[in-house]
Amino acid sequence: MVERRDLIVDLTNGLEKQIVSMQSLIGNPNISPQVLSKTLEKTKESVDMLRNKTDSLSIGKDEWLMSIKKRSGLTGGPCGFDIPSYHYWLNKSLEERNQDFNLWLSHLLPMYKAIKLTLHLLRSSGAESDLVAEHGVYQQPIAQDRKIQLLKISMPDDAGCYPEVSGNKYIINILFYMSSHLEKKKASNARVHFKMAMCNLM
């Protein structure tokens, strides 16, 4: 993934759109100025990190790491006789290995933080509604002009069931199943209370 520069471009463009959208909300009485300001600052920092970290792909060019990656998928691939340099590294001190890890992670952090922030913005974009699934089944039609990128469902810990979601651009189908893992999959016939948010980035 780190070798794909297009992902960094997509992340940067996506966050830049969010900055424009958030700037248009400044002064909106329905939005906390403190929360908006903090989120806007974090988003700008993330964009700057992506732009400035032009060497973020260099970890993908590390021949030693790539040789371990290629061999790790093979049966017995990363054995001592096959990659002795890897086992030599494993026997280095914890301090030396941590230094290497910190160096490698520094190349990945800009993307990690950008993805984490994008997901946070997406999950926070939808307003939760209190809903009820009669006999463990819930359906909701989708308006033609409604765009949904993520469906977020939350339930009490003691609900005793879990949701399975399906659907298309016209309707959302949610079926609830009993949570026992010791029995064959069984649909719930209970009246299930849950919360749902339809999320979409601006």
Backbone as a chain_set.jsonl record, in Angstrom:
{"seq": "MVERRDLIVDLTNGLEKQIVSMQSLIGNPNISPQVLSKTLEKTKESVDMLRNKTDSLSIGKDEWLMSIKKRSGLTGGPCGFDIPSYHYWLNKSLEERNQDFNLWLSHLLPMYKAIKLTLHLLRSSGAESDLVAEHGVYQQPIAQDRKIQLLKISMPDDAGCYPEVSGNKYIINILFYMSSHLEKKKASNARVHFKMAMCNLM", "coords": {"N": [[0.819, -1.203, 0.0], [1.972, 1.231, 0.746], [3.494, 1.796, -1.426], [1.904, 2.882, -3.29], [1.341, 5.787, -4.691], [-0.934, 7.033, -5.49], [-2.842, 6.612, -3.533], [-2.045, 8.312, -1.483], [-2.429, 10.737, -2.76], [-5.217, 10.656, -3.124], [-6.083, 10.615, -0.436], [-5.098, 13.082, 0.43], [-6.509, 14.889, -1.261], [-9.117, 14.288, -0.474], [-9.15, 15.089, 2.245], [-8.593, 17.778, 1.925], [-10.947, 18.654, 0.731], [-12.63, 18.316, 2.899], [-11.646, 20.273, 4.59], [-12.391, 22.617, 3.238], [-15.173, 22.316, 3.409], [-15.539, 22.376, 6.187], [-14.613, 24.919, 6.783], [-16.642, 26.431, 5.696], [-18.546, 26.129, 7.578], [-17.932, 27.68, 9.712], [-18.984, 29.863, 12.184], [-21.536, 28.914, 12.229], [-24.319, 28.563, 14.256], [-25.202, 26.124, 15.239], [-23.097, 24.486, 15.564], [-20.359, 23.543, 17.529], [-17.893, 25.913, 18.133], [-15.38, 25.407, 19.248], [-14.956, 22.616, 18.929], [-15.098, 22.444, 16.133], [-12.944, 24.116, 15.39], [-10.775, 22.702, 16.479], [-10.925, 20.258, 15.089], [-10.601, 21.155, 12.477], [-7.999, 22.155, 12.614], [-6.542, 19.787, 13.121], [-7.049, 18.428, 10.752], [-5.825, 20.067, 8.828], [-3.165, 19.819, 9.687], [-2.746, 17.108, 9.167], [-2.945, 17.046, 6.369], [-0.742, 18.639, 5.71], [1.308, 16.98, 6.661], [1.101, 14.829, 4.903], [1.754, 16.067, 2.511], [4.364, 16.996, 2.975], [5.777, 14.745, 3.609], [7.29, 13.391, 1.502], [8.945, 11.285, 1.183], [7.649, 9.091, 2.057], [7.229, 6.72, 0.798], [9.564, 5.342, 0.75], [10.04, 3.202, 2.417], [8.972, 1.073, 1.123], [10.879, 0.573, -0.732], [12.941, -0.569, 0.509], [15.168, -3.036, 0.274], [15.849, -5.132, 1.961], [13.695, -5.365, 3.805], [11.678, -5.922, 1.962], [12.53, -8.365, 0.987], [12.094, -10.003, 3.159], [9.344, -9.768, 3.375], [8.522, -11.016, 0.974], [9.366, -13.64, 1.414], [7.984, -14.355, 3.688], [5.445, -15.24, 3.096], [5.742, -17.796, 2.246], [5.892, -21.308, 2.981], [7.874, -21.986, 5.655], [9.481, -19.97, 4.828], [10.718, -17.58, 6.094], [12.868, -18.742, 7.506], [15.858, -19.403, 9.471], [18.012, -20.375, 7.909], [17.337, -19.489, 5.442], [16.88, -16.707, 5.413], [19.235, -15.421, 6.845], [20.077, -12.9, 7.7], [17.81, -11.726, 8.753], [17.335, -13.198, 11.073], [19.618, -12.591, 12.413], [19.081, -9.917, 12.911], [16.849, -10.215, 14.582], [18.061, -11.054, 16.893], [19.306, -8.873, 17.86], [19.63, -6.203, 20.277], [16.791, -5.115, 22.257], [16.539, -2.358, 22.28], [17.906, -1.559, 19.954], [16.318, -2.77, 17.977], [13.899, -1.467, 18.426], [14.581, 1.109, 17.676], [14.87, 0.768, 14.925], [12.243, 0.018, 14.295], [10.858, 2.37, 14.968], [11.903, 4.094, 13.057], [10.95, 2.916, 10.67], [8.194, 3.093, 11.134], [7.855, 5.841, 11.142], [7.722, 6.508, 8.483], [5.254, 5.567, 7.819], [3.382, 6.81, 9.409], [2.198, 9.37, 8.522], [0.272, 8.531, 6.548], [-1.206, 6.735, 8.094], [-2.293, 8.406, 10.096], [-3.796, 10.125, 8.507], [-5.683, 8.388, 7.343], [-6.947, 7.459, 9.667], [-8.059, 9.866, 10.617], [-9.768, 10.515, 8.481], [-11.607, 8.387, 8.623], [-12.644, 8.915, 11.149], [-13.919, 11.402, 10.713], [-15.806, 10.556, 8.848], [-17.331, 8.654, 10.317], [-18.412, 10.337, 12.179], [-20.146, 11.882, 10.809], [-22.825, 11.291, 10.463], [-26.139, 11.564, 11.811], [-27.417, 9.927, 14.629], [-30.194, 7.701, 14.865], [-32.886, 6.454, 16.835], [-34.048, 3.241, 16.555], [-36.246, 0.428, 15.831], [-36.283, -3.017, 15.355], [-38.649, -5.075, 14.307], [-39.447, -8.359, 15.187], [-36.826, -9.041, 14.689], [-36.134, -7.968, 12.22], [-35.357, -5.346, 10.001], [-36.108, -2.778, 7.717], [-35.333, -0.131, 5.483], [-36.145, 2.307, 3.175], [-34.154, 4.101, 0.739], [-33.667, 7.428, -0.091], [-33.566, 8.765, -3.405], [-31.729, 10.802, -3.869], [-29.963, 10.491, -1.842], [-26.802, 9.892, -0.546], [-24.838, 7.375, 0.71], [-22.037, 6.477, 2.473], [-21.194, 5.012, 4.595], [-22.656, 2.851, 6.961], [-23.598, 3.048, 10.229], [-24.079, 1.146, 13.042], [-25.248, 0.748, 16.31], [-25.558, -1.001, 19.403], [-26.912, -2.131, 22.58], [-24.694, -3.723, 24.933], [-25.754, -5.997, 26.07], [-27.605, -6.991, 24.294], [-27.872, -9.455, 23.051], [-27.891, -10.303, 20.447], [-26.802, -9.904, 16.99], [-26.246, -7.716, 14.166], [-26.75, -8.232, 10.62], [-26.049, -6.764, 7.598], [-27.466, -5.857, 4.496], [-28.247, -4.805, 1.146], [-29.023, -2.253, -1.318], [-28.821, 0.518, -3.617], [-31.348, 1.385, -3.21], [-32.599, 0.396, -0.915], [-32.195, -0.484, 2.571], [-31.415, -3.387, 4.293], [-31.648, -5.063, 7.327], [-30.882, -7.773, 9.262], [-31.252, -9.455, 12.29], [-29.397, -11.679, 14.313], [-29.2, -14.442, 16.607], [-26.801, -14.407, 19.234], [-25.317, -16.626, 20.012], [-22.517, -18.699, 19.65], [-22.308, -21.344, 19.721], [-24.299, -22.74, 18.579], [-26.138, -23.501, 15.538], [-26.381, -20.919, 13.086], [-28.925, -18.66, 13.817], [-31.873, -16.882, 13.252], [-33.02, -13.969, 14.946], [-36.059, -13.487, 16.708], [-36.869, -11.428, 18.16], [-37.86, -8.204, 19.505], [-35.907, -5.775, 18.572], [-33.995, -3.161, 19.797], [-32.084, -0.519, 18.518], [-29.462, 1.734, 17.41], [-28.9, 3.786, 14.586], [-26.855, 5.279, 12.117], [-26.551, 7.059, 9.122], [-23.883, 7.633, 7.245], [-21.877, 10.075, 5.591], [-19.337, 11.732, 3.906], [-18.924, 15.24, 3.523]], "CA": [[0.0, 0.0, 0.0], [2.802, 2.43, 0.837], [4.107, 2.048, -2.712], [0.91, 3.49, -4.186], [1.276, 7.23, -4.499], [-2.301, 7.493, -5.754], [-3.582, 6.609, -2.273], [-1.693, 9.542, -0.774], [-3.111, 11.828, -3.472], [-6.65, 10.571, -2.81], [-6.256, 11.034, 0.956], [-4.863, 14.529, 0.503], [-7.633, 15.573, -1.898], [-10.305, 14.095, 0.354], [-9.051, 15.933, 3.437], [-8.69, 19.184, 1.49], [-12.383, 18.925, 0.548], [-13.212, 18.451, 4.234], [-11.226, 21.58, 5.111], [-13.274, 23.612, 2.613], [-16.516, 22.144, 3.979], [-15.534, 22.826, 7.581], [-14.464, 26.384, 6.794], [-17.955, 27.007, 5.388], [-19.399, 25.984, 8.766], [-17.509, 28.628, 10.744], [-20.043, 30.818, 12.497], [-22.823, 28.222, 12.323], [-24.674, 28.471, 15.681], [-25.513, 24.744, 15.607], [-21.847, 23.727, 15.643], [-19.441, 24.042, 18.552], [-16.701, 26.51, 17.505], [-14.175, 24.767, 19.771], [-14.797, 21.317, 18.261], [-14.823, 22.715, 14.72], [-11.596, 24.654, 15.278], [-9.822, 21.627, 16.77], [-10.97, 19.297, 13.986], [-10.025, 21.837, 11.314], [-6.548, 22.208, 12.833], [-6.01, 18.434, 12.939], [-7.143, 18.086, 9.332], [-4.769, 20.812, 8.138], [-1.891, 19.197, 10.065], [-2.642, 15.84, 8.455], [-2.665, 17.363, 4.962], [0.655, 19.109, 5.645], [2.178, 15.817, 6.841], [1.079, 14.055, 3.659], [2.467, 16.824, 1.475], [5.776, 17.143, 3.297], [6.428, 13.443, 3.763], [7.412, 12.861, 0.14], [9.741, 10.052, 1.221], [6.868, 8.094, 2.777], [7.223, 5.468, 0.077], [10.897, 4.76, 0.741], [10.038, 1.924, 3.126], [8.67, 0.062, 0.119], [12.072, 0.366, -1.547], [13.953, -1.208, 1.346], [15.326, -4.379, -0.279], [15.89, -6.113, 3.046], [12.322, -5.568, 4.268], [10.908, -6.55, 0.896], [12.925, -9.774, 0.888], [11.403, -10.686, 4.261], [7.932, -9.79, 3.002], [8.322, -12.021, -0.066], [9.586, -14.974, 1.945], [7.08, -14.651, 4.809], [4.256, -15.921, 2.598], [6.081, -19.163, 1.873], [6.063, -22.236, 4.097], [9.274, -22.031, 6.083], [10.21, -18.92, 4.112], [11.634, -16.747, 6.89], [13.711, -19.552, 8.396], [17.215, -18.895, 9.674], [18.932, -20.726, 6.824], [16.903, -18.825, 4.217], [17.154, -15.271, 5.585], [20.054, -15.311, 8.066], [20.171, -11.505, 8.16], [16.617, -11.457, 9.558], [17.54, -13.801, 12.393], [20.654, -11.772, 13.054], [18.392, -8.717, 13.414], [15.998, -10.616, 15.703], [18.888, -11.245, 18.079], [19.835, -7.596, 18.332], [19.004, -5.746, 21.528], [15.46, -4.526, 22.113], [16.721, -0.939, 21.98], [18.27, -1.423, 18.536], [15.153, -3.13, 17.162], [12.916, -0.391, 18.573], [15.04, 2.229, 16.844], [14.517, 0.425, 13.55], [10.784, 0.091, 14.189], [10.457, 3.778, 14.992], [12.264, 4.654, 11.759], [10.006, 2.4, 9.679], [6.859, 3.634, 11.416], [7.82, 7.267, 10.815], [7.336, 6.613, 7.079], [3.857, 5.165, 7.679], [2.493, 7.608, 10.26], [1.339, 10.332, 7.811], [-0.87, 7.846, 5.962], [-2.018, 6.18, 9.181], [-3.049, 9.485, 10.736], [-4.769, 10.637, 7.532], [-6.762, 7.395, 7.243], [-7.663, 7.49, 10.949], [-8.84, 11.099, 10.66], [-10.831, 10.398, 7.481], [-12.623, 7.486, 9.173], [-13.292, 9.626, 12.262], [-14.827, 12.38, 10.124], [-16.91, 9.832, 8.222], [-18.192, 8.067, 11.357], [-19.061, 11.415, 12.932], [-20.928, 12.722, 9.907], [-24.239, 10.94, 10.455], [-26.912, 11.707, 13.05], [-27.987, 8.656, 15.055], [-31.637, 7.603, 15.076], [-33.325, 5.299, 17.622], [-34.898, 2.423, 15.7], [-36.683, -0.858, 16.363], [-36.442, -4.086, 14.379], [-39.701, -5.986, 14.735], [-39.145, -9.766, 14.879], [-35.444, -9.139, 14.238], [-35.973, -7.527, 10.834], [-35.558, -3.91, 9.783], [-35.889, -2.307, 6.353], [-35.524, 1.309, 5.296], [-35.858, 2.764, 1.81], [-33.173, 5.177, 0.623], [-34.055, 8.461, -1.055], [-32.733, 8.712, -4.613], [-30.656, 11.789, -3.801], [-29.182, 10.242, -0.628], [-25.552, 9.167, -0.734], [-24.39, 6.777, 1.968], [-20.726, 5.839, 2.362], [-21.003, 4.121, 5.748], [-23.797, 2.655, 7.836], [-23.086, 2.799, 11.58], [-25.108, 0.565, 13.904], [-24.805, 0.513, 17.69], [-26.534, -1.732, 20.205], [-26.462, -2.392, 23.953], [-23.832, -4.905, 25.061], [-26.542, -7.162, 26.488], [-28.7, -7.179, 23.338], [-28.02, -10.891, 22.796], [-27.948, -10.585, 19.015], [-25.926, -9.062, 16.186], [-26.873, -7.401, 12.876], [-26.138, -8.454, 9.316], [-26.599, -5.722, 6.733], [-27.404, -6.002, 3.052], [-29.041, -3.768, 0.512], [-28.558, -1.656, -2.559], [-29.0, 1.973, -3.586], [-32.75, 1.702, -2.977], [-33.115, -0.041, 0.38], [-31.299, -1.074, 3.568], [-31.985, -4.545, 4.98], [-30.884, -5.48, 8.498], [-31.398, -8.961, 9.931], [-30.571, -9.704, 13.555], [-29.216, -13.095, 14.608], [-28.843, -14.783, 17.981], [-25.348, -14.248, 19.379], [-24.655, -17.854, 20.432], [-21.589, -19.268, 18.675], [-22.295, -22.79, 19.942], [-25.394, -23.33, 17.82], [-26.242, -23.103, 14.147], [-26.858, -19.556, 12.91], [-30.377, -18.624, 14.0], [-32.425, -15.526, 13.218], [-33.71, -13.528, 16.158], [-37.461, -13.122, 16.526], [-37.142, -10.453, 19.216], [-38.035, -6.792, 19.157], [-34.548, -5.309, 18.826], [-33.777, -1.714, 19.798], [-30.725, -0.193, 18.108], [-29.247, 3.077, 16.865], [-28.285, 3.737, 13.265], [-26.485, 6.557, 11.484], [-26.145, 6.95, 7.718], [-22.762, 8.571, 7.208], [-21.37, 10.482, 4.284], [-18.492, 12.924, 3.981], [-19.456, 16.378, 2.764]], "C": [[0.859, 1.26, 0.0], [3.473, 2.761, -0.481], [3.155, 2.764, -3.671], [0.744, 4.966, -3.862], [-0.133, 7.772, -4.719], [-3.147, 7.519, -4.483], [-3.305, 7.877, -1.468], [-2.387, 10.731, -1.426], [-4.597, 11.836, -3.132], [-6.929, 11.028, -1.382], [-6.116, 12.543, 1.093], [-6.039, 15.303, -0.086], [-8.902, 15.471, -1.055], [-10.302, 14.985, 1.585], [-9.131, 17.416, 3.079], [-10.153, 19.581, 1.259], [-13.068, 19.12, 1.904], [-12.849, 19.797, 4.863], [-12.131, 22.667, 4.554], [-14.676, 23.54, 3.217], [-16.58, 22.663, 5.406], [-15.393, 24.344, 7.68], [-15.796, 27.071, 6.499], [-18.904, 26.944, 6.581], [-19.021, 26.94, 9.89], [-18.6, 29.679, 10.945], [-21.418, 30.203, 12.579], [-23.174, 28.02, 13.799], [-24.967, 27.059, 16.164], [-24.266, 23.881, 15.785], [-20.922, 24.378, 16.664], [-18.194, 24.626, 17.892], [-15.405, 25.867, 17.979], [-13.899, 23.442, 19.059], [-14.426, 21.506, 16.793], [-13.396, 23.196, 14.519], [-10.544, 23.568, 15.477], [-9.76, 20.623, 15.626], [-10.338, 19.883, 12.731], [-8.506, 21.88, 11.417], [-5.912, 20.846, 12.605], [-6.009, 18.04, 11.458], [-6.057, 18.797, 8.531], [-3.394, 20.214, 8.44], [-1.677, 17.896, 9.296], [-2.318, 16.052, 6.986], [-1.214, 17.809, 4.794], [1.627, 17.941, 5.776], [2.238, 14.988, 5.565], [1.872, 14.754, 2.558], [3.972, 16.835, 1.718], [6.514, 15.814, 3.368], [6.549, 12.768, 2.406], [8.224, 11.574, 0.108], [8.977, 8.932, 1.891], [6.83, 6.743, 2.075], [8.56, 4.743, 0.147], [10.954, 3.424, 1.466], [9.742, 0.783, 2.156], [9.837, -0.241, -0.794], [13.208, -0.266, -0.748], [14.066, -2.675, 0.929], [15.283, -5.445, 0.804], [14.487, -6.406, 3.554], [11.482, -6.28, 3.209], [11.267, -8.025, 0.719], [12.254, -10.594, 1.979], [9.921, -10.821, 3.934], [7.651, -10.898, 1.975], [8.428, -13.43, 0.502], [8.571, -15.366, 3.021], [5.818, -15.377, 4.366], [4.494, -17.369, 2.215], [6.231, -20.033, 3.112], [7.538, -22.357, 4.446], [10.121, -20.95, 5.463], [11.181, -18.127, 4.957], [12.497, -17.539, 7.871], [15.133, -18.999, 8.437], [18.15, -19.193, 8.529], [18.589, -19.995, 5.538], [17.174, -17.324, 4.267], [17.962, -15.089, 6.869], [20.145, -13.885, 8.592], [18.983, -11.132, 9.036], [16.787, -12.008, 10.966], [18.673, -13.107, 13.153], [20.012, -10.522, 13.664], [17.522, -9.051, 14.615], [16.782, -10.771, 17.001], [19.604, -9.982, 18.526], [19.125, -7.194, 19.611], [17.641, -5.128, 21.237], [15.56, -3.049, 21.735], [17.036, -0.724, 20.499], [17.072, -1.728, 17.629], [14.078, -2.053, 17.235], [13.296, 0.836, 17.756], [14.685, 1.994, 15.386], [13.011, 0.543, 13.34], [10.309, 1.532, 14.121], [10.775, 4.465, 13.663], [11.27, 4.21, 10.69], [8.617, 3.005, 9.879], [6.751, 5.107, 11.046], [7.418, 7.487, 9.357], [5.842, 6.338, 6.889], [2.885, 6.075, 8.416], [1.652, 8.638, 9.508], [0.105, 9.69, 7.198], [-1.797, 7.301, 7.037], [-2.895, 7.259, 9.816], [-4.11, 10.049, 9.805], [-5.958, 9.686, 7.394], [-7.61, 7.404, 8.514], [-8.562, 8.717, 11.039], [-10.009, 11.044, 9.687], [-11.97, 9.513, 7.999], [-13.37, 8.145, 10.334], [-14.31, 10.638, 11.732], [-16.048, 11.693, 9.509], [-17.873, 9.29, 9.278], [-18.952, 9.122, 12.147], [-20.049, 12.211, 12.092], [-22.427, 12.446, 9.957], [-24.891, 11.114, 11.814], [-27.565, 10.372, 13.383], [-29.493, 8.76, 15.251], [-31.929, 6.361, 15.901], [-34.346, 4.516, 16.8], [-35.249, 1.107, 16.381], [-36.852, -1.84, 15.207], [-37.48, -5.059, 14.913], [-39.379, -7.399, 14.259], [-37.756, -9.916, 14.266], [-35.183, -8.692, 12.818], [-36.236, -6.031, 10.74], [-35.243, -3.573, 8.33], [-36.136, -0.807, 6.296], [-35.202, 1.688, 3.858], [-34.886, 3.932, 1.831], [-33.647, 6.161, -0.437], [-33.07, 8.468, -2.222], [-31.553, 9.672, -4.556], [-29.759, 11.59, -2.582], [-27.949, 9.413, -0.954], [-25.06, 8.67, 0.621], [-23.057, 6.075, 1.734], [-20.491, 4.83, 3.483], [-22.286, 4.057, 6.554], [-23.259, 2.269, 9.21], [-24.229, 2.337, 12.471], [-24.517, 0.328, 15.284], [-25.942, -0.104, 18.482], [-26.023, -1.88, 21.628], [-25.63, -3.666, 24.013], [-24.623, -6.166, 25.384], [-27.7, -7.457, 25.534], [-28.931, -8.652, 23.007], [-28.15, -11.253, 21.326], [-27.009, -9.636, 18.277], [-26.577, -8.831, 14.822], [-26.049, -7.869, 11.686], [-26.837, -7.53, 8.336], [-26.432, -6.1, 5.266], [-28.25, -4.89, 2.447], [-28.448, -3.309, -0.792], [-28.834, -0.16, -2.484], [-30.442, 2.385, -3.299], [-33.224, 1.38, -1.55], [-32.008, -0.621, 1.263], [-32.039, -2.217, 4.249], [-31.079, -4.933, 6.141], [-31.595, -6.664, 9.149], [-30.578, -9.195, 11.191], [-30.559, -11.198, 13.853], [-28.823, -13.281, 16.066], [-27.321, -14.841, 18.104], [-24.617, -15.519, 19.794], [-23.774, -18.402, 19.317], [-21.527, -20.79, 18.787], [-23.367, -23.498, 19.132], [-25.336, -22.864, 16.364], [-26.825, -21.691, 14.062], [-28.381, -19.506, 12.925], [-30.863, -17.185, 14.053], [-33.14, -15.213, 14.518], [-35.148, -13.151, 15.815], [-37.874, -12.044, 17.535], [-37.396, -9.06, 18.642], [-36.726, -6.096, 19.55], [-34.48, -3.786, 18.727], [-32.314, -1.441, 19.43], [-30.675, 1.243, 17.601], [-28.555, 2.925, 15.513], [-28.007, 5.137, 12.743], [-26.038, 6.274, 10.065], [-25.118, 8.042, 7.46], [-22.286, 8.839, 5.788], [-20.543, 11.746, 4.45], [-19.051, 14.014, 3.077], [-18.662, 16.591, 1.48]], "O": [[0.524, 2.244, -0.661], [3.972, 3.872, -0.659], [3.567, 3.201, -4.745], [0.092, 5.337, -2.887], [-0.487, 8.832, -4.204], [-4.057, 8.337, -4.356], [-4.207, 8.444, -0.851], [-2.876, 11.626, -0.736], [-5.173, 12.894, -2.88], [-7.899, 11.745, -1.137], [-6.904, 13.198, 1.776], [-6.514, 16.264, 0.519], [-9.662, 16.432, -0.934], [-11.327, 15.57, 1.935], [-9.673, 18.214, 3.843], [-10.549, 20.708, 1.557], [-13.955, 19.959, 2.053], [-13.654, 20.387, 5.584], [-12.59, 23.539, 5.293], [-15.292, 24.567, 3.502], [-17.552, 23.311, 5.796], [-15.985, 24.974, 8.556], [-16.051, 28.168, 6.994], [-19.936, 27.615, 6.601], [-19.71, 27.005, 10.908], [-19.07, 30.299, 9.991], [-22.377, 30.878, 12.954], [-22.417, 27.377, 14.525], [-24.982, 26.812, 17.37], [-24.36, 22.699, 16.115], [-20.726, 25.594, 16.666], [-17.501, 23.916, 17.163], [-14.439, 25.783, 17.222], [-12.774, 23.169, 18.641], [-13.549, 20.816, 16.273], [-12.709, 22.752, 13.599], [-9.551, 23.509, 14.751], [-8.677, 20.185, 15.235], [-9.624, 19.19, 12.007], [-7.806, 21.667, 10.427], [-4.861, 20.749, 11.971], [-5.075, 17.396, 10.98], [-5.438, 18.196, 7.653], [-2.552, 20.114, 7.548], [-0.573, 17.613, 8.832], [-1.507, 15.321, 6.417], [-0.54, 17.404, 3.846], [2.649, 17.902, 5.091], [3.303, 14.5, 5.188], [2.571, 14.111, 1.776], [4.76, 16.699, 0.783], [7.734, 15.765, 3.206], [5.978, 11.7, 2.183], [8.195, 10.849, -0.886], [9.57, 7.919, 2.262], [6.448, 5.738, 2.674], [8.673, 3.625, -0.355], [11.817, 2.596, 1.171], [10.209, -0.34, 2.348], [9.795, -1.209, -1.553], [14.304, -0.471, -1.27], [13.164, -3.468, 1.198], [14.746, -6.532, 0.594], [14.121, -7.57, 3.718], [10.668, -7.143, 3.535], [10.419, -8.836, 0.348], [11.885, -11.747, 1.756], [9.316, -11.863, 4.185], [6.665, -11.626, 2.093], [7.667, -14.316, 0.115], [8.321, -16.55, 3.246], [5.184, -16.059, 5.171], [3.551, -18.092, 1.894], [6.647, -19.555, 4.168], [8.349, -22.781, 3.623], [11.348, -20.995, 5.553], [12.351, -18.001, 4.595], [12.817, -17.046, 8.952], [15.552, -18.239, 7.564], [19.0, -18.367, 8.195], [19.426, -19.881, 4.642], [17.638, -16.736, 3.29], [17.417, -14.644, 7.879], [20.276, -13.678, 9.799], [19.116, -10.321, 9.953], [16.422, -11.352, 11.941], [18.671, -13.053, 14.383], [20.346, -10.118, 14.778], [17.454, -8.272, 15.566], [16.22, -10.632, 18.087], [20.411, -10.011, 19.455], [18.117, -7.798, 19.977], [17.371, -4.678, 20.124], [14.75, -2.551, 20.953], [16.494, 0.184, 19.868], [16.841, -1.034, 16.639], [13.421, -1.754, 16.238], [12.431, 1.519, 17.209], [14.249, 2.911, 14.691], [12.556, 1.096, 12.339], [9.452, 1.871, 13.304], [10.013, 5.312, 13.198], [10.801, 5.025, 9.896], [7.949, 3.381, 8.916], [5.674, 5.575, 10.677], [6.844, 8.523, 9.021], [5.235, 6.81, 5.928], [1.699, 6.113, 8.09], [0.472, 8.779, 9.826], [-0.994, 10.235, 7.308], [-3.019, 7.389, 6.918], [-4.086, 7.051, 10.044], [-5.2, 10.412, 10.249], [-7.105, 10.128, 7.335], [-8.838, 7.362, 8.449], [-9.703, 8.618, 11.489], [-11.115, 11.471, 10.017], [-13.145, 9.842, 7.838], [-14.577, 7.96, 10.488], [-15.429, 10.723, 12.239], [-17.173, 12.178, 9.629], [-19.087, 9.447, 9.153], [-20.007, 8.842, 12.716], [-20.716, 13.112, 12.6], [-23.221, 13.287, 9.533], [-24.276, 10.846, 12.846], [-28.194, 9.754, 12.524], [-30.003, 9.769, 15.737], [-31.298, 5.323, 15.7], [-35.378, 5.055, 16.398], [-34.634, 0.722, 17.375], [-37.49, -1.524, 14.202], [-37.216, -5.789, 15.869], [-39.078, -7.616, 13.085], [-37.525, -10.795, 13.435], [-34.129, -8.994, 12.257], [-37.195, -5.513, 11.312], [-34.238, -4.026, 7.781], [-37.023, -0.28, 6.966], [-34.102, 1.416, 3.377], [-34.803, 4.666, 2.816], [-33.987, 5.766, -1.552], [-31.881, 8.205, -2.041], [-30.497, 9.395, -5.125], [-28.891, 12.419, -2.311], [-28.051, 8.351, -1.569], [-24.889, 9.45, 1.557], [-22.962, 5.18, 0.894], [-19.689, 3.908, 3.34], [-22.927, 5.078, 6.802], [-22.545, 1.275, 9.341], [-25.223, 3.043, 12.637], [-23.424, -0.222, 15.417], [-27.114, 0.209, 18.277], [-24.82, -1.766, 21.863], [-25.844, -4.586, 23.224], [-24.219, -7.27, 25.019], [-28.672, -8.104, 25.925], [-30.058, -9.054, 22.715], [-28.483, -12.391, 20.996], [-26.486, -8.686, 18.86], [-27.37, -9.655, 14.368], [-24.819, -7.9, 11.734], [-28.065, -7.513, 8.25], [-25.385, -6.6, 4.855], [-28.892, -4.126, 3.168], [-27.497, -3.897, -1.307], [-29.058, 0.372, -1.397], [-30.739, 3.572, -3.159], [-34.143, 2.022, -1.041], [-31.023, -1.172, 0.771], [-33.16, -2.04, 4.727], [-29.875, -5.111, 5.958], [-32.76, -6.568, 9.535], [-29.349, -9.138, 11.157], [-31.56, -11.893, 13.675], [-28.203, -12.412, 16.679], [-26.637, -15.276, 17.178], [-23.393, -15.493, 19.919], [-24.221, -18.553, 18.179], [-20.792, -21.447, 18.05], [-23.347, -24.722, 19.01], [-24.583, -21.955, 16.015], [-27.667, -21.315, 14.877], [-29.046, -20.205, 12.161], [-30.332, -16.367, 14.805], [-33.782, -16.077, 15.115], [-35.417, -12.569, 14.764], [-39.06, -11.783, 17.738], [-37.172, -8.795, 17.461], [-36.477, -5.86, 20.732], [-34.856, -3.198, 17.713], [-31.41, -2.072, 19.977], [-31.706, 1.881, 17.391], [-27.724, 2.036, 15.327], [-28.813, 6.054, 12.905], [-25.244, 5.365, 9.825], [-25.445, 9.229, 7.457], [-22.293, 7.965, 4.921], [-20.992, 12.715, 5.062], [-19.583, 13.737, 2.002], [-18.964, 17.504, 0.712]]}, "num_chains": 1, "name": "protein.A"}
